[in-house]
Amino acid sequence: MALIAISDDYTRPFWLGLPYWLVGVVLIIALFGAFQAYYWIGRKLGEKLYESRIGVKVGRERIRKVEHVVEKWGALAVYGCFWVPGLRHTLPWVAGALRVSYPWYVVASALGCLTWAPLWWFGLYAAVWGWLRLAAESPVAAGTVAVVVVAAVVGFVVWRRRRKRAEKALAA
């Protein structure tokens, strides 16, 4: 007997009585709205972005790197930022501060929301429910998978930190 009952009926209400696909649409619209807010806040802040708490935390050099990407690629950089975790929520601010053409920004951010969010939403959903199904059938296997995933993430973080330290040592 399984500890977790997982339904294969994807038309059933999922969250707050809404079907799963509609929850995804709502989240896509919310992400698009957040990107518009980022742009206009960045546009309003302009140069103050550097002195803001976020700007100080991110660092002037990192912001300049993002500015260079935006200046070189324009609205295409906005679309690309969806696929790069460090840029996803910083580049739109810079795009606003640099006054990237708003119509092109809207197109790029809409395309980014429409392509990135469903992959993340459905992919994460599949991974979580797949792991839960595995846990229901074999807790030992699910625990092993969890340990391997955590070890891979820790290994990746350690590898990146070592690589950055080595780059700094070479630069000094």
C-alpha positions in Angstrom: 0.0 0.0 0.0 1.4 3.4 -1.0 1.8 6.1 1.5 1.2 8.8 -1.0 -1.7 8.6 -3.4 -0.9 10.2 -6.7 -3.6 10.7 -9.3 -3.0 10.4 -13.0 -6.1 12.5 -13.7 -4.6 15.9 -14.7 -8.0 17.5 -15.3 -8.8 17.4 -11.6 -8.6 20.7 -9.6 -5.0 21.2 -8.5 -4.6 24.3 -6.4 -7.4 26.6 -5.0 -9.8 24.6 -7.2 -8.1 25.6 -10.4 -6.9 23.1 -13.0 -3.2 22.7 -13.2 -2.9 24.3 -16.6 -4.7 27.4 -15.4 -2.4 27.7 -12.4 0.5 27.7 -14.9 -1.1 30.4 -17.0 -1.6 32.6 -13.9 2.0 32.1 -12.9 3.2 33.0 -16.4 1.2 36.2 -16.2 2.5 37.0 -12.7 6.1 36.5 -13.9 5.4 38.8 -16.9 4.0 41.4 -14.5 7.1 41.2 -12.3 9.3 41.7 -15.3 7.4 44.9 -16.2 7.7 46.1 -12.6 11.5 45.4 -12.7 11.9 47.4 -15.9 9.9 50.5 -14.6 11.6 50.5 -11.2 15.0 50.3 -13.0 13.9 53.1 -15.3 12.8 55.2 -12.4 15.9 54.6 -10.3 18.4 55.1 -13.2 21.8 56.0 -11.7 20.4 55.6 -8.2 20.4 51.8 -8.9 24.2 51.8 -8.1 23.7 53.3 -4.6 20.6 51.3 -3.7 20.9 48.5 -1.2 20.5 46.0 -4.1 23.1 47.8 -6.2 25.6 47.8 -3.4 25.0 44.1 -2.7 25.3 43.1 -6.3 28.3 45.4 -6.8 29.1 48.0 -9.4 31.4 45.7 -11.4 28.7 43.1 -11.8 26.1 45.7 -12.8 28.6 47.0 -15.4 28.9 43.5 -16.8 25.1 43.2 -17.1 25.0 46.7 -18.7 27.5 45.6 -21.3 25.4 42.5 -22.1 22.3 44.8 -22.4 24.1 47.3 -24.5 25.5 44.6 -26.8 22.4 42.5 -27.2 19.5 44.8 -26.3 16.1 43.1 -26.0 17.6 39.8 -27.0 19.5 39.9 -23.7 16.2 40.2 -21.9 15.0 37.0 -23.5 18.3 35.3 -22.7 18.2 36.3 -19.1 15.4 33.9 -18.4 17.8 31.0 -19.0 20.6 32.4 -16.8 19.8 32.2 -13.0 22.0 35.1 -12.0 20.6 37.4 -14.6 16.9 36.5 -14.5 16.0 39.1 -11.8 18.8 41.6 -12.3 19.0 42.3 -16.0 15.4 43.7 -16.2 16.4 46.4 -13.7 19.4 47.3 -15.8 17.4 47.3 -19.0 15.1 49.9 -17.4 18.0 52.0 -16.2 19.6 51.9 -19.7 16.2 52.7 -21.3 16.0 49.7 -23.6 13.2 50.2 -26.0 10.1 49.3 -24.0 8.1 47.8 -26.9 11.0 45.4 -27.7 11.4 44.8 -23.9 7.8 43.7 -23.7 8.2 41.4 -26.7 11.3 39.8 -25.3 10.0 39.4 -21.8 6.7 38.0 -23.1 8.6 35.4 -25.2 10.8 34.6 -22.2 7.8 34.1 -19.9 6.0 31.9 -22.5 9.0 29.7 -23.1 10.8 29.5 -19.8 8.0 29.4 -17.3 6.2 26.3 -18.7 9.4 24.3 -18.9 10.2 25.2 -15.3 6.6 24.8 -14.1 5.9 21.4 -15.8 9.5 20.2 -15.4 9.6 20.9 -11.7 6.2 19.4 -11.3 7.2 16.2 -13.0 10.4 16.0 -11.0 8.7 16.5 -7.6 5.8 14.2 -8.3 8.1 11.6 -9.9 10.3 11.7 -6.7 7.1 11.4 -4.5 6.0 8.4 -6.5 9.4 6.8 -6.1 9.2 7.6 -2.4 5.9 5.9 -2.2 7.2 2.8 -3.9 10.7 2.7 -2.5 11.7 5.1 0.3 15.3 3.8 0.1 15.6 4.6 -3.6 14.0 8.0 -3.1 16.5 8.8 -0.2 19.4 7.7 -2.4 18.2 10.0 -5.2 17.8 12.9 -2.8 21.4 12.3 -1.4 22.8 12.1 -5.0 21.1 15.4 -6.0 22.2 17.2 -2.8 25.8 15.9 -3.3 25.8 17.0 -7.0 24.6 20.5 -6.0 27.2 20.8 -3.2 29.9 19.5 -5.6 29.0 22.0 -8.2 29.0 24.9 -5.7 32.4 23.8 -4.3 33.8 23.4 -7.9 32.6 27.0 -8.8 34.1 28.5 -5.7 37.4 26.8 -6.2 37.5 27.9 -9.9 36.7 31.5 -8.9 39.5 31.5 -6.2 41.9 30.1 -8.8 40.9 32.8 -11.3 41.4 35.5 -8.6 44.8 34.0 -7.7 45.9 34.1 -11.4 44.7 37.7 -11.8 46.6 38.9 -8.7 
